[in-house]
Amino acid sequence: MDVQAELERQGILTLLRSATAVSRRPLESFVKGVHPSSYRGTSTEFAEYKQYVHGDDLRRLDWRVFSRFERFYVRRYREEVAQRCHLVLDRSGSMRYPTTGRTKLETAELFAGALAYLFLHQHDEVGLWSFADGTLDQVPASDSPAQLFKLYTALGTTAAAGHTELEASCRLLAPRLPAGALVVLFSDLFYQLGDDSAVWKALDLLRGPRVKVVLVHVTEPGEHDLSGLTGRVVLRCLESDARLLVKVDELRQLYRRRMQAFVERLATSSGERGVVYLPLSTQDDLAEVLGRVLHLQGW
């Protein structure tokens, strides 16, 4: 898939050219961008007053405050810094579903490509990781002019195959994440038979010092209720190739309840952990989803 051409066709890059997603979190970085820093610097945006102590810059003294309180206070300003964004893509076999239309992997690739454009447009560093079978492929984070081409090339050539092995992959990735990073993980989370405790055992490994995690849960609508299937059907696992003969009409109600409960637990647990949970369907209008993300500006 030509990621850039598809984003252009859907009008997504046109939307993003005039958009900026400003993180609410103070970030730890020395590269100037458009995000508030936890360091106080020399920008023109006022942050706070601090009582003067020996060694403070005398040019920062606020004489109007002194005239009112007869105490010396220094004005402190907030710098704008670059964000380190790491896009993490599940490329296991289950992500190549459905067999017709846009697959889960393609949906994740397009959304990741849109975010890469947005973050690089505001001078952030962006890197890409993809995982399956407990291994990682990487495009190192950078904000260079050539980075978008590298990311789109990698996204457009990623193939879905193998087992998810979420915990093993997160264990490899976690020590490579810098403090203050934004991690956006794309996965259908079909891992350990939908056991959300196993999912969180893996994802909790990524929640390091000041690391913000965004969980993009990519699914196909039929995976929620088995819609489009009826009668006796052979279900095949796209990761292990295991097969199971089921009577869909007898299974549908129980399956729907369990899938709904799984999604609800993921959303609840995300909130409790400070993780942003974003459901994403293969049928979603990506421009509309991105519009909601930009409006929330919660990253």
C-alpha positions in Angstrom: 0.0 0.0 0.0 1.2 3.5 -0.9 0.5 5.2 2.5 1.1 8.7 1.4 -1.1 8.4 -1.8 -3.9 6.9 0.2 -3.8 9.6 2.9 -3.8 12.2 0.1 -6.8 10.4 -1.6 -8.8 10.5 1.6 -8.0 14.2 2.2 -6.3 13.4 5.5 -3.0 15.2 4.7 -5.0 18.3 3.7 -6.7 18.2 7.1 -3.4 17.8 8.9 -1.5 20.6 7.2 -3.4 23.1 9.2 -3.6 21.1 12.4 -1.4 20.9 15.5 -1.8 18.5 18.4 -0.3 20.1 21.5 0.4 17.7 24.4 -1.1 18.6 27.8 1.9 17.0 29.5 5.1 18.9 30.4 7.8 17.2 28.4 11.5 16.5 29.1 13.5 17.6 26.1 16.0 20.2 25.0 14.9 20.4 21.3 12.4 23.2 20.8 9.1 22.3 19.4 5.5 23.2 20.3 4.9 21.3 23.6 5.1 22.8 27.1 8.3 21.8 28.9 8.8 21.1 32.6 11.9 23.3 32.3 11.5 27.0 32.6 13.1 28.9 29.7 13.2 32.1 27.7 10.0 31.9 25.7 7.5 34.7 25.9 4.7 32.6 27.5 4.5 33.4 31.2 4.4 30.4 33.5 4.6 31.5 37.1 6.2 33.8 39.7 9.0 32.6 41.9 10.4 34.5 44.9 13.9 35.9 44.1 16.9 34.1 45.5 20.6 34.9 45.0 21.8 33.9 41.6 18.5 34.5 39.7 18.6 36.6 36.6 18.0 40.2 37.7 16.4 40.9 34.3 13.5 38.7 35.3 12.6 40.8 38.3 9.0 42.1 38.2 9.1 45.7 39.5 5.3 46.1 39.5 5.0 43.2 41.9 7.7 44.6 44.0 5.9 48.0 44.2 2.8 46.2 45.6 4.3 43.7 48.0 7.8 45.1 48.6 9.3 41.7 47.8 11.3 40.6 44.9 9.7 38.1 42.5 11.1 36.7 39.3 8.9 35.9 36.2 9.4 32.4 34.9 8.5 31.4 31.3 7.6 28.1 29.7 9.6 26.8 26.8 8.2 24.9 23.9 9.9 21.6 23.2 9.8 18.7 20.8 8.1 15.5 21.7 9.5 12.0 21.1 6.8 10.0 19.5 7.1 6.2 19.1 4.5 4.5 16.9 4.3 0.8 17.7 2.6 -1.5 15.3 1.3 -5.1 15.8 2.1 -6.9 12.6 0.9 -10.4 13.8 -1.2 -12.6 11.5 -4.6 -11.6 13.0 -3.9 -8.0 11.7 -4.4 -9.1 8.1 -8.1 -9.6 8.6 -10.5 -9.0 6.9 -9.7 -10.6 3.6 -11.7 -8.1 1.6 -11.7 -4.3 2.1 -9.2 -2.5 4.4 -7.5 -4.8 6.8 -6.7 -4.0 10.4 -3.0 -3.6 9.6 -3.8 -1.2 6.7 -6.1 0.8 9.0 -3.3 1.0 11.6 -0.7 1.9 9.0 -2.8 4.8 7.6 -3.6 6.2 11.1 0.1 5.8 12.1 1.1 7.6 8.9 -1.3 10.4 9.6 0.1 10.8 13.1 3.7 10.7 11.8 2.9 13.5 9.4 1.3 15.6 12.2 4.1 15.1 14.6 6.9 15.7 12.1 5.0 18.8 10.8 5.4 20.3 14.3 9.1 19.3 14.5 8.7 16.3 16.8 10.9 13.2 16.6 9.0 10.2 15.3 10.1 6.6 15.3 8.4 3.3 14.3 8.4 -0.1 15.8 6.6 -3.2 14.5 6.4 -6.5 16.3 5.4 -10.2 15.9 6.8 -13.4 17.3 8.5 -11.6 20.0 10.8 -9.6 17.6 11.0 -5.9 16.8 11.7 -4.0 13.6 12.6 -0.4 14.0 12.8 2.9 12.1 14.9 5.0 14.6 13.2 8.2 15.9 14.2 11.4 14.0 12.8 14.8 12.9 15.0 14.9 9.8 13.4 16.0 6.4 13.8 12.4 5.1 12.0 10.8 8.1 8.5 10.8 6.7 9.7 9.0 3.5 11.4 6.4 5.7 8.3 5.9 7.8 5.9 5.7 4.9 8.2 3.2 3.1 8.4 1.0 6.2 4.6 1.2 6.8 3.8 0.4 3.2 6.0 -2.7 3.1 5.0 -4.2 6.5 3.3 -7.7 6.2 1.1 -9.3 8.8 2.3 -12.7 9.9 3.2 -14.7 13.0 2.0 -14.6 16.6 1.3 -11.5 18.7 3.6 -12.3 21.6 2.7 -9.0 23.2 4.5 -9.4 26.5 7.8 -10.5 24.9 7.6 -7.6 22.4 6.8 -5.0 25.1 9.6 -6.4 27.3 12.1 -5.8 24.4 10.7 -2.3 23.7 10.4 -0.9 27.2 14.1 -0.3 27.9 14.5 1.5 24.6 11.9 4.2 25.3 13.3 7.5 26.5 11.8 9.3 29.5 9.0 11.6 28.4 8.2 9.6 25.3 4.7 9.3 23.7 4.0 5.7 22.8 1.1 5.0 20.4 0.5 1.3 20.2 -1.8 -0.2 17.5 -3.1 -3.7 18.0 -6.3 -5.8 17.8 -5.2 -7.2 21.2 -6.2 -10.7 20.3 -3.7 -12.1 22.8 -4.2 -14.9 25.4 -7.8 -15.5 24.2 -8.9 -12.0 25.1 -7.6 -12.1 28.6 -7.3 -8.4 29.5 -5.1 -9.1 32.5 -2.5 -10.7 30.2 -2.8 -7.6 27.9 -2.1 -5.3 30.8 0.7 -7.5 32.1 2.4 -6.7 28.8 1.4 -3.0 28.4 2.3 -2.1 31.9 5.9 -2.8 30.9 5.8 0.3 28.7 4.7 2.7 31.4 8.1 4.0 32.4 9.1 7.4 33.8 6.9 10.1 32.3 6.0 7.8 29.4 2.5 8.4 28.0 0.8 5.4 26.4 -2.0 5.7 23.8 -3.7 2.4 23.1 -5.3 2.3 19.6 -7.5 -0.8 19.6 -8.0 -1.8 16.0 -10.9 -4.1 15.2 -13.2 -5.1 12.3 -16.9 -4.6 13.0 -17.8 -8.3 12.6 -15.3 -9.2 15.3 -17.7 -7.6 17.8 -20.8 -9.6 17.0 -19.9 -12.2 14.2 -22.1 -10.2 11.8 -22.0 -11.6 8.3 -21.7 -15.2 9.5 -24.5 -17.7 9.9 -25.0 -21.4 10.2 -22.1 -23.8 10.6 -18.8 -22.1 10.0 -15.2 -23.2 10.3 -13.2 -20.4 12.1 -9.5 -20.3 11.4 -6.9 -18.6 13.5 -4.7 -16.4 11.4 -1.8 -16.8 13.8 -1.7 -20.5 14.6 -3.8 -21.8 11.7 -6.0 -23.7 14.2 -9.5 -24.4 13.1 -12.8 -24.7 14.9 -16.2 -25.7 13.6 -19.0 -23.7 15.3 -22.7 -23.0 15.0 -22.6 -19.2 14.7 -26.2 -18.6 15.6 -25.9 -20.5 18.9 -22.6 -18.8 19.7 -23.4 -15.2 18.7 -25.1 -13.9 21.8 -22.5 -15.3 24.2 -19.6 -14.1 22.0 -21.1 -10.6 21.7 -21.4 -10.3 25.5 -17.9 -11.5 26.1 -16.4 -9.2 23.5 -18.3 -6.2 24.8 -17.2 -7.0 28.3 -13.5 -7.3 27.1 -13.7 -3.9 25.4 -15.3 -2.2 28.4 -12.6 -3.6 30.7 -9.9 -2.4 28.4 -11.4 1.1 28.4 -11.9 1.1 32.2 -8.4 -0.2 32.9 -6.9 2.3 30.5 -8.5 5.2 32.4 -7.3 3.8 35.7 -3.7 3.6 34.4 -3.7 7.0 32.7 -3.6 5.4 29.3 -5.5 6.9 26.5 -7.8 4.3 25.0 -8.9 4.9 21.4 -11.1 2.3 19.6 -10.5 2.2 15.8 -12.5 0.3 13.3 -11.6 -0.8 9.8 -14.8 0.9 8.7 -14.1 4.2 10.4 -13.6 7.5 8.5 -10.0 8.2 9.5 -10.4 11.9 8.9 -13.3 12.0 11.4 -11.3 10.0 14.0 -8.3 12.3 13.6 -10.6 15.3 14.0 -11.8 14.0 17.4 -8.2 13.3 18.5 -7.1 16.8 17.5 -10.1 18.3 19.3 -9.3 16.4 22.5 -5.6 17.2 22.4 -5.1 14.8 25.3 -1.7 13.4 24.3 
